[in-house]
Amino acid sequence: MPPEAFQADTVHFPPETAHQIRRVLRLGAGAEVLALDNQGWQYRVQLTGDDLGQVLSRQAAAGEPALHLTLYLALTQREKFEWALQKCTEAGVSAFVPFVSTRSLVQDAQDAHKKLPRWQKIVQEAAEQSGRGRIPPVAAPLPWAGALKSAQAASLRWIAWEEEQQTGLRAALRGLSPAPGQTAAVFIGPEGGFTPAEVEQARQSGCQPLSLGPRILRMETAALAAAVLLVYELG
């Protein structure tokens, strides 16, 4: 919920949340729920009315990893892309940046831009379901060059590439350890993979090519595997 919904010891549930509590979950006055403020805190709240609650306690949300991982995800078919958003949110990804590359199945970034509200809602529901303290933002789709530039803010940067023979995940993480506030970015390409030219551009921008193993993974499988393994090791 938005931080402004929490005022002193009272919670004012937004209309959509109040509807879900009352009509979907069928909870009434006296019931207790957990509420998240998207600032890293969770609240134990006792319902006092249709859209009001009394805060009973507050504590840091346990669902947030130490690693701030941004997943750069090539635009693809709706079902696959939305599945990746949902599952990678549950896995602990902190932000999503869709991008268009040479072999992306979806090339119209402007049309994809219209889907942002739906994507953000999917991520919000996944974050709430999995007990996340923050809702990962979904950025507007970027062209390949813009995505590479955006990722330069992260201290650790990787690009998953099926043709990488030298550096696997274990080698890439050698010497690294979890640290609060650590930032990382990982690029997951489209079904046809990245072109050699794109991989070289990523390398020149500071991204390390990374193998996720000897098997060829589907795009959405690669996204989830990378998210789970990186958050487990560094988060």
Order of alpha helices (4+ residues) and beta strands (2+ residues): beta-beta-alpha-beta-beta-beta-beta-alpha-beta-alpha-alpha-beta-alpha-beta-alpha-beta-alpha-beta-alpha
